[in-house]
Amino acid sequence: MDAIDIRLEIPRKPTRTTGRPQGRRRERNSERDRARQNRRWWTWLRLIFAVWTEQRRAPRQQLPSAGDTDTEEKIRAGIAGEQLVATELGRTLGDDWTLLRGYRNRRGEIDHLLLGPKGLFAIEVKNINATVSIDGDRWQADKYDNYGNLVEQRPIADRKGRPPSLQLNEPADDLERFLRERGQPVPVQRVVILAHRRSELGAVRNPGVLVVTSTADVLALISSSADRLGRDQRTSIQRLIRHDHEFHDRRPRPGRQRPGIRCAAW
């Protein structure tokens, strides 16, 4: 299976090091903050680990705030879940399949778009260590201790307050419309994967999307799909998806440079 990363990599000039530990740490912190602001998650993670390594070597440690630690932990967990799903799909699916990672349009971002002979699938990955209950567009995470006592209960939503169903359906609806208007009336099948090994599904009512707890469930969905897409049609759809992504990611946004786009084989 081919995998194409269409996330953004913003070019920047290399910075000079000062030759002193404190100066190097300050520069790494600055680079880390810029990477996070520009959504360059892999670079951001690498710099976090570099900063932590230097902090452990320092005689005095300055602990990050609890808010930053919690945010960074959530992002790390999300990236780990996405990579796990990508790896497991790649082990099973053949060369006729392409995984497009990080597609974005005006309604939001989709973790994975999987395109192949059996159709087009939009996949949202949630790496949540909890029991997930769903009632329409109300998603809730319940966490229990080893004795079965409920110790934490919180809503599941993105920064805009959208539950995973809306977070996935809104950009998927927009992509479906975009393709239809350009001569490719292809349904976008939507799946939310609870990727954490301890994720469980609780009560589920009118979820709005298919919700599964393993990549094997996604593969079963693919196997049962009645859609049929030929090679030429898949090539055309992939070209349209990339064009749409580039258009929206090159629109000016406050505080952000105009980016270039990076495509990498995985």
C-alpha positions as CSV (number, residue, x, y, z in Angstrom):
1,M,0.0,0.0,0.0
2,D,1.3,3.5,-0.9
3,A,1.0,6.1,1.8
4,I,1.3,9.8,1.1
5,D,1.8,12.4,3.8
6,I,0.1,15.6,2.7
7,R,0.8,17.4,5.9
8,L,2.6,20.7,5.7
9,E,6.3,21.3,6.1
10,I,7.2,25.0,6.3
11,P,10.7,25.7,5.0
12,R,12.9,27.8,7.4
13,K,16.5,28.7,7.6
14,P,18.7,26.8,10.0
15,T,19.7,28.5,13.2
16,R,23.2,28.8,14.6
17,T,23.9,27.3,18.0
18,T,25.6,29.4,20.6
19,G,27.9,26.6,21.9
20,R,26.5,26.9,25.4
21,P,24.0,24.4,27.0
22,Q,21.6,27.2,28.1
23,G,21.7,28.8,24.7
24,R,21.1,25.5,22.9
25,R,18.1,24.8,25.2
26,R,16.6,28.2,24.5
27,E,17.0,27.7,20.7
28,R,15.5,24.2,20.9
29,N,12.6,25.5,22.9
30,S,12.1,28.3,20.3
31,E,12.2,25.8,17.5
32,R,9.8,23.5,19.3
33,D,7.3,26.3,19.8
34,R,7.5,27.3,16.1
35,A,7.0,23.7,15.0
36,R,3.9,23.4,17.2
37,Q,2.5,26.7,16.0
38,N,2.9,25.6,12.4
39,R,1.5,22.1,13.0
40,R,4.7,20.3,12.1
41,W,4.0,17.5,14.5
42,W,6.9,15.1,13.7
43,T,9.4,17.9,14.0
44,W,7.7,19.2,17.2
45,L,7.9,15.7,18.8
46,R,11.5,15.3,17.9
47,L,12.4,18.6,19.5
48,I,10.3,17.8,22.6
49,F,12.4,14.7,23.2
50,A,15.6,16.6,22.5
51,V,14.6,19.3,25.1
52,W,13.7,16.6,27.7
53,T,17.0,14.9,27.2
54,E,18.9,18.2,27.8
55,Q,16.7,19.0,30.8
56,R,17.6,15.6,32.4
57,R,21.3,16.3,32.0
58,A,21.0,19.8,33.6
59,P,21.7,20.1,37.3
60,R,18.4,21.9,37.8
61,Q,15.1,21.1,36.1
62,Q,12.4,23.5,35.3
63,L,9.1,21.6,35.1
64,P,6.6,22.5,32.4
65,S,3.2,23.7,33.4
66,A,0.5,21.1,34.0
67,G,-1.6,22.5,31.1
68,D,1.2,22.2,28.6
69,T,2.1,18.7,29.8
70,D,-1.5,17.6,29.4
71,T,-1.8,19.1,25.9
72,E,1.5,17.6,24.7
73,E,0.5,14.2,26.1
74,K,-2.8,14.3,24.2
75,I,-1.1,15.2,20.9
76,R,1.5,12.5,21.3
77,A,-1.2,9.9,22.0
78,G,-3.1,11.1,18.9
79,I,-0.1,10.9,16.6
80,A,0.8,7.4,18.0
81,G,-2.7,6.2,17.3
82,E,-2.7,7.5,13.8
83,Q,0.7,5.8,13.1
84,L,-0.5,2.5,14.5
85,V,-3.6,2.5,12.2
86,A,-1.5,3.4,9.2
87,T,1.0,0.7,9.9
88,E,-1.6,-2.0,10.4
89,L,-3.4,-1.0,7.2
90,G,-0.1,-1.1,5.3
91,R,0.6,-4.6,6.4
92,T,-2.6,-5.9,4.9
93,L,-3.6,-3.9,1.9
94,G,-1.9,-4.2,-1.4
95,D,-0.3,-1.8,-3.9
96,D,-3.7,-0.8,-5.3
97,W,-4.4,1.1,-2.1
98,T,-3.2,4.6,-1.2
99,L,-3.4,6.2,2.2
100,L,-3.5,10.0,2.2
101,R,-2.7,11.4,5.6
102,G,-3.7,14.8,7.0
103,Y,-6.1,16.0,4.2
104,R,-7.8,19.3,5.1
105,N,-10.6,21.4,3.6
106,R,-12.6,24.4,4.8
107,R,-14.6,22.2,7.2
108,G,-11.7,20.5,9.0
109,E,-9.0,17.8,8.8
110,I,-9.4,14.1,8.3
111,D,-6.7,11.9,9.8
112,H,-6.6,9.3,6.9
113,L,-8.2,9.0,3.5
114,L,-7.9,5.4,2.2
115,L,-8.5,5.1,-1.5
116,G,-8.5,1.8,-3.4
117,P,-10.5,-0.6,-5.6
118,K,-13.2,-0.9,-2.9
119,G,-13.9,2.8,-2.5
120,L,-12.9,5.9,-0.6
121,F,-12.8,5.7,3.2
122,A,-12.4,8.7,5.7
123,I,-10.9,7.5,9.0
124,E,-10.7,9.5,12.2
125,V,-8.5,8.0,14.9
126,K,-9.1,8.5,18.6
127,N,-6.5,7.1,21.0
128,I,-8.7,7.2,24.2
129,N,-8.0,5.0,27.2
130,A,-11.7,4.9,28.3
131,T,-15.1,3.5,27.7
132,V,-16.8,5.6,25.0
133,S,-20.5,6.1,25.1
134,I,-22.4,7.7,22.2
135,D,-25.8,9.3,22.0
136,G,-26.2,11.0,18.7
137,D,-23.6,13.8,18.6
138,R,-22.9,13.5,22.3
139,W,-19.7,11.5,22.9
140,Q,-18.5,10.8,26.4
141,A,-15.4,9.1,27.9
142,D,-15.9,7.1,31.1
143,K,-12.8,5.9,32.9
144,Y,-12.9,3.2,35.6
145,D,-10.4,2.0,38.1
146,N,-9.3,-1.6,38.6
147,Y,-12.3,-2.2,40.8
148,G,-14.8,-1.0,38.3
149,N,-15.5,2.3,40.0
150,L,-16.1,5.3,37.7
151,V,-13.3,7.8,38.4
152,E,-13.5,10.2,35.5
153,Q,-16.2,11.3,33.1
154,R,-15.7,13.9,30.3
155,P,-17.1,14.8,26.9
156,I,-15.1,14.0,23.8
157,A,-14.8,17.0,21.5
158,D,-12.2,18.9,19.5
159,R,-11.1,22.5,20.0
160,K,-14.3,23.7,18.2
161,G,-16.5,21.6,20.5
162,R,-17.3,19.1,17.8
163,P,-17.7,15.4,18.8
164,P,-15.8,12.9,16.5
165,S,-18.9,12.3,14.4
166,L,-19.2,15.9,13.4
167,Q,-15.4,16.3,13.3
168,L,-15.4,13.6,10.6
169,N,-18.7,14.2,8.8
170,E,-18.3,17.9,8.1
171,P,-15.0,17.6,6.1
172,A,-16.1,14.3,4.6
173,D,-19.4,15.9,3.4
174,D,-17.5,18.8,1.9
175,L,-15.0,16.4,0.1
176,E,-17.9,14.3,-1.3
177,R,-19.5,17.5,-2.7
178,F,-16.2,18.6,-4.1
179,L,-15.7,15.3,-5.9
180,R,-19.3,15.1,-7.2
181,E,-19.1,18.6,-8.7
182,R,-16.0,17.6,-10.6
183,G,-17.4,14.5,-12.2
184,Q,-16.5,11.9,-9.5
185,P,-19.7,11.1,-7.5
186,V,-18.0,8.8,-5.1
187,P,-19.5,8.1,-1.6
188,V,-17.0,8.8,1.3
189,Q,-17.5,6.0,3.8
190,R,-16.7,7.3,7.3
191,V,-15.2,5.4,10.2
192,V,-14.0,6.4,13.7
193,I,-11.4,4.0,15.2
194,L,-10.9,3.8,18.9
195,A,-7.2,2.9,18.6
196,H,-6.1,2.5,22.2
197,R,-5.8,-1.1,23.3
198,R,-8.0,-0.4,26.4
199,S,-10.7,1.5,24.4
200,E,-14.2,0.0,24.8
201,L,-17.5,0.9,23.4
202,G,-20.3,1.5,25.9
203,A,-23.9,2.4,25.0
204,V,-24.2,3.5,21.4
205,R,-27.2,5.2,20.0
206,N,-27.5,7.0,16.6
207,P,-23.7,7.5,16.3
208,G,-23.8,9.1,12.8
209,V,-20.6,7.3,11.7
210,L,-19.4,3.7,12.0
211,V,-17.4,3.3,15.3
212,V,-15.0,0.4,15.6
213,T,-12.3,-0.6,18.1
214,S,-9.7,-2.2,15.8
215,T,-8.2,-1.9,12.3
216,A,-9.4,-5.4,11.7
217,D,-13.0,-4.0,11.7
218,V,-12.0,-1.4,9.1
219,L,-10.6,-4.2,6.9
220,A,-13.8,-6.1,7.3
221,L,-15.7,-3.0,6.2
222,I,-13.5,-2.7,3.1
223,S,-14.0,-6.4,2.2
224,S,-17.8,-6.0,2.3
225,S,-17.9,-2.7,0.4
226,A,-19.8,-2.9,-2.9
227,D,-18.0,0.1,-4.4
228,R,-15.7,-0.5,-7.4
229,L,-13.2,2.0,-8.5
230,G,-10.9,1.5,-11.5
231,R,-7.2,2.5,-11.6
232,D,-7.9,5.6,-13.8
233,Q,-10.7,6.7,-11.6
234,R,-8.6,6.3,-8.5
235,T,-5.8,8.4,-10.1
236,S,-8.3,11.1,-11.0
237,I,-9.8,11.1,-7.4
238,Q,-6.3,11.2,-5.8
239,R,-5.3,14.2,-8.0
240,L,-8.5,16.0,-7.1
241,I,-8.0,15.3,-3.3
242,R,-4.5,16.7,-3.4
243,H,-5.6,19.7,-5.4
244,D,-8.3,20.5,-2.9
245,H,-6.0,20.0,0.1
246,E,-3.3,22.3,-1.4
247,F,-5.9,25.0,-2.2
248,H,-7.2,25.1,1.4
249,D,-3.8,24.8,3.1
250,R,-2.4,27.7,1.0
251,R,-5.1,30.1,2.0
252,P,-3.6,32.8,4.3
253,R,-4.2,32.3,8.0
254,P,-3.2,34.8,10.7
255,G,0.2,34.3,12.1
256,R,1.3,31.6,9.5
257,Q,3.7,31.7,6.6
258,R,2.6,30.6,3.2
259,P,3.5,26.9,3.2
260,G,4.9,24.5,0.7
261,I,3.5,21.0,0.6
262,R,5.4,17.8,1.3
263,C,4.6,14.4,0.0
264,A,6.5,11.5,1.4
265,A,6.4,7.7,0.9
266,W,5.9,5.7,4.0
